[in-house]
């Protein structure tokens, strides 16, 4: 079993959310998690300061960490707005180019999932922005319907990684569907909208899920970690990701990208 690491980019600046309720929800969430005992006073102070600093991404730090650990991760960017994803295309373009130059893969963080024309607009726009001919997608909030994957195949996406289920990759036409196995937000908030798991609890759940992956005979174990949590403002999340990478390395689980896995799968077919 090999590990595929990916990162969804949901926020870049704070003030891109000046016309929605993301900032007040962020503040309320922080104080609830503090009262529940899952975050510290210093984390709350830092979260409030981040609003003034107008920076809600940690792409630079996460890039450095992944590079130092030999992780060819994939970063998914939105090119249209919706559901709390509101950054400007120029900001997305800057980081898409930066990541590609650094040797990472990038893909679409899709908003449209059931309207073919809107989905095509996202595909064409990302293709123009990135200059890539082949790339994959993960839907924002993992939204999909019975026809989403067939439409993604028609559009020409190389792969999708939206379905949240313990399965091996499979084909939908020419589209490789890579099911998602671990998502950080689901791991940390198992019974509520707020963080309700400690670092030790998250570690034990993760170990069990990786063990289940081996038992299920998974070829690739896919992991989603949002870049916004690679920060001392979300200490449990950051410590969990650092621990996870060490745990995978200690257990001789090789890191691989979606594109590299597709090459392996195509090679095994022929």
Number of C-alpha atoms within 10 A of each C-alpha: 15 17 23 25 22 27 23 22 25 21 23 23 18 19 18 17 17 10 9 13 10 16 17 11 10 13 14 12 16 25 15 14 16 16 12 12 13 18 20 17 14 11 17 19 12 15 20 16 13 16 16 10 12 13 15 20 21 17 20 13 13 20 20 11 14 16 15 9 13 11 20 21 25 24 28 24 27 27 26 21 14 13 11 14 21 22 23 15 16 11 12 21 16 12 18 22 16 15 19 15 10 12 14 19 20 25 28 26 27 25 23 21 19 17 11 16 12 13 20 17 14 20 22 12 16 26 16 11 16 17 10 12 11 12 20 25 23 26 21 24 11 15 15 16 9 8 12 19 25 14 20 25 19 15 16 16 21 20 27 26 22 22 18 14 11 19 19 18 21 14 13 16 12 15 21 22 23 27 21 25 21 20 16 16 16 12 18 22 15 13 11 9 11 16 24 17 17 16 17 11 12 21 18 10 15 17 14 12 16 18 12 13 20 14 9 12 13 17 16 26 26 25 18 21 21 24 24 22 21 24 20 14 23 19 16 21 25 21 15 21 18 14 14 17 18 13 15 16 14 9 9 11 15 14 21 20 21 26 18 13 19 16 12 11 15 10 9 8 7 5
